[in-house]
Amino acid sequence: MTIPKHNEIRFVALKTLLDGEAKKLKELVKPMALHFKLSDDDVEKMYESGNGPVFLDRISWAMSFLSLAEYIDKPRRGVYQINDAGRLVLEREDAQMFLYKANTKRKSKPKDIDDITDLQDTDKTPLQLFSESFDEIKKSIYDEILETVLRKSPRDFEHLVVSLLERMGYGGQVKNAGQVTQASNDGGIDGIIKEDLLGLGRIHIQAKRYGIGNTVGRDEIQKFVGALAVAQSNKGVFITTSSYSKGAHEYANNLNGTTALVLIDGQQLARYIYDFNLGMQIEKVIEIKKLDSEFWDLMQDA
C-alpha cells in the first residue's frame, strides 16, 4: 500500500493517543502501520537522499503539526499526549477532513468546536519536499551528463567507461587495471579490466555511444556474447548511452550460469558517473541535523 502523507496521518495519530497515555514517536509506528496496512518494506523504506525512513518522518511531521496546533502536549522530549483541545477536535463530525486540511498554530486553546480555524496546507513534509527537490536536481544533472558524453568521440567514450569501472572498484589494487582495446579489429571488445595481478580474471566491455532515442537490440547483445566466447571470458559489461529492447534484456537474463552479463543503459551510466564522482565536483554541501538522543537523555527531565 502507498505510504500515507503526513496530513493523512494526523487524524489517525490523534485517535491513537485518545487513550490518554503518553507515547514516544516510535511507539506510534506499529499501530499506524497496522491501520494503513503497510508492509515491513513500506515501514522501512528510506528516502533516496538517505535522510531517514519515509513513514517515520511523516509521522514525525504529523505530530509536529498536532503539537504546533496545541492539540497534543509534550510532557517530555519526544513524548506525546492528547489534551482537551485534541479531544475537542475529534468530536467534530468532519474531524478527519479538518485535520487533513488544517494548518494553524493556536495562540490559545479553543473554547468550542466552532473556534477552530480551517486553513489549507501542503500534503508534503519539508524533508519530503527537500528530498524531491534533491532528486529533481540530480535528474537534471543526469541529463546534462548524458548530453556532455554524447558530444564526445566514440573513442573517448570507451576510455570513459573503462575509467568508470575502475572508479567503481573493479580491478581492485591492480595498477592500470583497465585498458581500451585498439580502435579497429578489436574483436567486438572495447575495453578490458584485469581483476588480479596475473590477469587471470578479466571483465570485457562493449561501449556503444548511441543517441538517447536509439535502442540496443537482442542481436547486438548476442554478438557481444559471441565475442566473449572467442575471448574465453565469462564476464561482460555492455554499456550504452541509449536503452535496451525487451528482447535484449530477456536474452541477457536467460544466459546460462557460465556467462555473467550486465547491461548498463544511459540513465544508469549517468547515475554511476554522478555517484562515483567521475568528472564531477561538489557544488554545495547541506547538513541536516537531529538531536543526539544519547546526549540529551543523560540530562534529568524537569
DAKA-V654658 format. One record per residue. N is the residue number from 1. RES is the residue in three letters. PSI is psi in degrees with one decimal (999 if undefined). Layout:
N|RES|PSI / N|RES|PSI
This chain:
1|MET|151.1 / 2|THR|136.9 / 3|ILE|125.8 / 4|PRO|151.5 / 5|LYS|164.9 / 6|HIS|-32.1 / 7|ASN|-15.6 / 8|GLU|-18.3 / 9|ILE|-27.0 / 10|ARG|-50.8 / 11|PHE|-47.1 / 12|VAL|-39.7 / 13|ALA|-43.6 / 14|LEU|-40.2 / 15|LYS|-33.6 / 16|THR|-27.0 / 17|LEU|-0.5 / 18|LEU|-17.2 / 19|ASP|-6.9 / 20|GLY|-8.1 / 21|GLU|142.8 / 22|ALA|132.1 / 23|LYS|143.0 / 24|LYS|160.0 / 25|LEU|-45.9 / 26|LYS|-19.7 / 27|GLU|-14.2 / 28|LEU|-17.6 / 29|VAL|-50.6 / 30|LYS|-51.9 / 31|PRO|-33.9 / 32|MET|-39.4 / 33|ALA|-40.1 / 34|LEU|-41.3 / 35|HIS|-44.7 / 36|PHE|3.5 / 37|LYS|48.4 / 38|LEU|144.0 / 39|SER|169.5 / 40|ASP|-37.2 / 41|ASP|-37.8 / 42|ASP|-45.4 / 43|VAL|-36.8 / 44|GLU|-3.5 / 45|LYS|131.7 / 46|MET|154.3 / 47|TYR|144.4 / 48|GLU|-28.2 / 49|SER|-7.9 / 50|GLY|8.2 / 51|ASN|52.8 / 52|GLY|173.8 / 53|PRO|135.8 / 54|VAL|-48.1 / 55|PHE|-45.0 / 56|LEU|-39.3 / 57|ASP|-41.7 / 58|ARG|-36.2 / 59|ILE|-42.5 / 60|SER|-43.4 / 61|TRP|-31.1 / 62|ALA|-42.4 / 63|MET|-35.2 / 64|SER|-42.2 / 65|PHE|-49.1 / 66|LEU|-34.1 / 67|SER|-45.2 / 68|LEU|-35.0 / 69|ALA|-4.9 / 70|GLU|35.7 / 71|TYR|-13.2 / 72|ILE|158.0 / 73|ASP|161.2 / 74|LYS|87.4 / 75|PRO|-28.5 / 76|ARG|165.1 / 77|ARG|128.0 / 78|GLY|10.8 / 79|VAL|136.5 / 80|TYR|145.9 / 81|GLN|133.8 / 82|ILE|149.1 / 83|ASN|-174.4 / 84|ASP|-37.0 / 85|ALA|-38.1 / 86|GLY|-41.2 / 87|ARG|-36.8 / 88|LEU|-40.6 / 89|VAL|-42.0 / 90|LEU|-15.3 / 91|GLU|-17.0 / 92|ARG|141.8 / 93|GLU|-31.5 / 94|ASP|30.0 / 95|ALA|-44.2 / 96|GLN|-46.6 / 97|MET|-36.8 / 98|PHE|-47.9 / 99|LEU|-26.5 / 100|TYR|-37.6 / 101|LYS|-30.1 / 102|ALA|145.6 / 103|ASN|91.0 / 104|THR|140.9 / 105|LYS|115.8 / 106|ARG|131.2 / 107|LYS|-21.2 / 108|SER|152.6 / 109|LYS|140.6 / 110|PRO|145.9 / 111|LYS|-29.1 / 112|ASP|175.2 / 113|ILE|-39.7 / 114|ASP|-10.1 / 115|ASP|-3.3 / 116|ILE|125.5 / 117|THR|145.6 / 118|ASP|111.9 / 119|LEU|153.9 / 120|GLN|151.6 / 121|ASP|155.5 / 122|THR|152.8 / 123|ASP|13.8 / 124|LYS|141.9 / 125|THR|156.5 / 126|PRO|-38.8 / 127|LEU|-36.3 / 128|GLN|-41.7 / 129|LEU|-41.7 / 130|PHE|-44.8 / 131|SER|-42.5 / 132|GLU|-38.9 / 133|SER|-41.2 / 134|PHE|-41.8 / 135|ASP|-40.6 / 136|GLU|-39.3 / 137|ILE|-44.9 / 138|LYS|-41.3 / 139|LYS|-40.8 / 140|SER|-35.2 / 141|ILE|-37.3 / 142|TYR|-44.3 / 143|ASP|-41.2 / 144|GLU|-38.1 / 145|ILE|-48.7 / 146|LEU|-42.2 / 147|GLU|-39.2 / 148|THR|-44.1 / 149|VAL|-41.0 / 150|LEU|-17.8 / 151|ARG|-10.2 / 152|LYS|164.7 / 153|SER|156.1 / 154|PRO|-36.6 / 155|ARG|-42.1 / 156|ASP|-31.9 / 157|PHE|-39.5 / 158|GLU|-43.3 / 159|HIS|-36.6 / 160|LEU|-48.1 / 161|VAL|-32.9 / 162|VAL|-43.2 / 163|SER|-37.5 / 164|LEU|-46.9 / 165|LEU|-35.5 / 166|GLU|-42.9 / 167|ARG|-31.0 / 168|MET|-5.6 / 169|GLY|-3.7 / 170|TYR|131.0 / 171|GLY|-15.5 / 172|GLY|-127.3 / 173|GLN|7.8 / 174|VAL|123.8 / 175|LYS|133.4 / 176|ASN|47.4 / 177|ALA|-32.7 / 178|GLY|142.0 / 179|GLN|147.5 / 180|VAL|133.5 / 181|THR|171.7 / 182|GLN|154.4 / 183|ALA|-32.3 / 184|SER|159.7 / 185|ASN|46.4 / 186|ASP|2.3 / 187|GLY|22.6 / 188|GLY|11.5 / 189|ILE|122.8 / 190|ASP|-23.9 / 191|GLY|158.3 / 192|ILE|138.1 / 193|ILE|120.7 / 194|LYS|127.5 / 195|GLU|-13.8 / 196|ASP|168.2 / 197|LEU|-35.5 / 198|LEU|-9.0 / 199|GLY|20.8 / 200|LEU|-31.7 / 201|GLY|129.4 / 202|ARG|144.7 / 203|ILE|125.4 / 204|HIS|143.2 / 205|ILE|138.8 / 206|GLN|127.4 / 207|ALA|122.3 / 208|LYS|112.8 / 209|ARG|87.5 / 210|TYR|159.0 / 211|GLY|149.0 / 212|ILE|-32.0 / 213|GLY|-9.6 / 214|ASN|164.8 / 215|THR|133.0 / 216|VAL|123.5 / 217|GLY|177.3 / 218|ARG|-38.5 / 219|ASP|-36.9 / 220|GLU|-34.9 / 221|ILE|-39.1 / 222|GLN|-41.8 / 223|LYS|-39.9 / 224|PHE|-40.6 / 225|VAL|-36.8 / 226|GLY|-40.0 / 227|ALA|-35.8 / 228|LEU|-39.3 / 229|ALA|-41.9 / 230|VAL|-38.6 / 231|ALA|1.4 / 232|GLN|46.4 / 233|SER|143.8 / 234|ASN|13.1 / 235|LYS|121.5 / 236|GLY|147.9 / 237|VAL|121.8 / 238|PHE|120.8 / 239|ILE|130.8 / 240|THR|156.2 / 241|THR|-9.8 / 242|SER|-132.2 / 243|SER|178.2 / 244|TYR|148.2 / 245|SER|164.5 / 246|LYS|-40.1 / 247|GLY|-35.8 / 248|ALA|-44.7 / 249|HIS|-43.2 / 250|GLU|-41.3 / 251|TYR|-45.9 / 252|ALA|-39.3 / 253|ASN|-24.9 / 254|ASN|8.9 / 255|LEU|148.0 / 256|ASN|169.1 / 257|GLY|-10.2 / 258|THR|-17.2 / 259|THR|123.8 / 260|ALA|119.6 / 261|LEU|127.6 / 262|VAL|131.7 / 263|LEU|126.7 / 264|ILE|118.3 / 265|ASP|-177.4 / 266|GLY|-42.1 / 267|GLN|-42.1 / 268|GLN|-39.9 / 269|LEU|-46.3 / 270|ALA|-40.5 / 271|ARG|-42.5 / 272|TYR|-42.1 / 273|ILE|-41.1 / 274|TYR|-51.7 / 275|ASP|-35.3 / 276|PHE|11.8 / 277|ASN|44.1 / 278|LEU|112.4 / 279|GLY|22.0 / 280|MET|157.7 / 281|GLN|147.3 / 282|ILE|125.7 / 283|GLU|-41.7 / 284|LYS|142.4 / 285|VAL|126.7 / 286|ILE|126.0 / 287|GLU|130.2 / 288|ILE|118.4 / 289|LYS|157.9 / 290|LYS|163.2 / 291|LEU|140.7 / 292|ASP|103.5 / 293|SER|-41.0 / 294|GLU|-38.0 / 295|PHE|-50.2 / 296|TRP|-30.2 / 297|ASP|-16.8 / 298|LEU|-18.2 / 299|MET|147.0 / 300|GLN|133.5 / 301|ASP|147.7 / 302|ALA|999
